[in-house]
Amino acid sequence: MPSPELNVPIDRESEEPIYRQLIRQIRAQIESGALTTGARLPASRELADELAISRISVVNAYAELRASGYLSAHAGRGTFVAGSADALTPVHNGNGHLRALNAATASLPAPLLDKSLRELMNMARKPGIINFGPGAPPVDFIPVMQIRDAINHAIDRDGAKVFGYEAPEGFQPLRASVRDYVSAFGIQCSAEDVLITGGTQQALDLVMQSVLGEHDVMATEDPTYIGVLDLARTRRMRILPVPHDGDGMRLDVLENYLLDHQVRLIYVMPTFHNPTGSVMPMHRRRQLLALANQYRVPILEDGVYHELRYEGEPLPPLKALDEHQNVIHASGFTKNLVPGLRIGYVIAHGSVYERLARVKATADISTPGLNQRAIQLLLEHGILARQLERNNQELRRRRDTAIRAAEHHLPTEVRWTLPQGGLYLWLELPHEGPNAAELYLSAVQHGVAYAMGTVFFGNGGGNYHLRINFGAHKPEQIEEGFRRLGRAWRDLSKHYADYEKALLL
Ligand SMILES: Cc1ncc(COP(=O)(O)O)c(C=O)c1O
């Protein structure tokens, strides 16, 4: 259907921000039937030019209308009216957004970031900015001396072999060490079930490539890890985002999708979910396993934050509860030990494992033998266990500093849940004020940056969320970062109406 004429007069004198005027008017036109299901809306740049307003206002308005189920986006094709408003079945997704169940489509995730948002995020690279955005573990936790000793030891012991090709499945002693290591979480497997990979990211990529073909559908939590959305984008796989309700993926919605769509893989982070920090309770773990078994859909479990627990009782990974060998477990020694050696692993069985090993050999022939030996020695000498004990205590201190600073410096309406592990705090701004993209400009000007919530959603949403990686910063920086964020918020809120006008080009 062609782009309709949009009648959205903008009142520049109004107290109401421009993007809210857009939302209100487009919504009214959908509800009145003036805009009908399937109608294509003008591209954001087109509409911005036509109305002489900033593109970010249009991008924000469309994003919010998508999050509330009025619009849907199809990569490369545009933005469409999702359905007449009274036909929508609203479902709360735990982030306070209304979503339309019957509007759910599996799609290639929308392009990562609108150019204007990408430009905004690049601004955080300036020196002096406290950047809470990236998902990196703390550099100051990396045990540099022990890694150097392990590398020297490996070279002295194995000579030139450390620089040769390894077996595609991995250095055998490391595969055996991983088997022993995961048995501490209750995962029973043999060394032959362990595939060594280039970090968890490659582990996820290999599993997706082994199980999914182009355009096949993978269900994920919504929000989810941005790296998996990126993989789906580059491998042209479709994502079906399942609302996350604070305890993980909503299983009632998942079941509807399993009935209606050909879902081939379910990707979850049961412990210390990125970005929300949530932990899936035991009963839901069991229900998810039962559901996946019933519909014979394999689960890809990402356990990369599993051991970064500083509070509460550990729960077993799904793989430890998996009686039907239906869970493929991916993790790595990156967040807990050293990201730069790029060592991860997959635990899988039988024909799934064989296919994975073939895809792995095709991808990169072998994971560097020196790095595998270094990690194996660090495991053998108990360095990881010692690191975890010390690091988790420090992470807890950083979490507490972040919470105190948030309480002190941010407005009382900002909400979060207390993470019991992991690196992140997931903040929700009050919906009456500036959203995370608008605050970002002001934040960077005040010398602090964060990850905008929108990047973690497969199909729109998260406009008022931001993810703070407190773990990567020392307590003094955390305190200062929140002080700056609070100032940015107050400055922007004071001049919010003026700010919207200032965005006019
Ligand atoms: C949930 C999740 N999985 C996987 C990765 C990738 O980690 P790695 O460095 O092990 O490749 C990340 C990194 O941020 C992550 O957050």
PDBQT file of the ligand as one rigid body, heavy atoms in Angstrom, charges set to zero:
ROOT
HETATM    1  C1  LIG A 601      24.891 -12.523  26.685  1.00  0.00    +0.000 C 
HETATM    2  C2  LIG A 601      26.203 -12.490  25.990  1.00  0.00    +0.000 A 
HETATM    3  N1  LIG A 601      26.582 -13.561  25.291  1.00  0.00    +0.000 NA
HETATM    4  C3  LIG A 601      27.764 -13.575  24.641  1.00  0.00    +0.000 A 
HETATM    5  C4  LIG A 601      28.622 -12.500  24.675  1.00  0.00    +0.000 A 
HETATM    6  C5  LIG A 601      29.914 -12.576  23.927  1.00  0.00    +0.000 C 
HETATM    7  O1  LIG A 601      30.955 -12.812  24.800  1.00  0.00    +0.000 OA
HETATM    8  P1  LIG A 601      32.386 -13.316  24.380  1.00  0.00    +0.000 P 
HETATM    9  O2  LIG A 601      33.325 -12.220  24.708  1.00  0.00    +0.000 OA
HETATM   10  O3  LIG A 601      32.605 -14.547  25.190  1.00  0.00    +0.000 OA
HETATM   11  O4  LIG A 601      32.373 -13.634  22.909  1.00  0.00    +0.000 OA
HETATM   12  C6  LIG A 601      28.256 -11.360  25.398  1.00  0.00    +0.000 A 
HETATM   13  C7  LIG A 601      29.128 -10.169  25.440  1.00  0.00    +0.000 C 
HETATM   14  O5  LIG A 601      28.729  -9.090  25.820  1.00  0.00    +0.000 OA
HETATM   15  C8  LIG A 601      27.017 -11.365  26.082  1.00  0.00    +0.000 A 
HETATM   16  O6  LIG A 601      26.609 -10.306  26.798  1.00  0.00    +0.000 OA
ENDROOT
TORSDOF 0
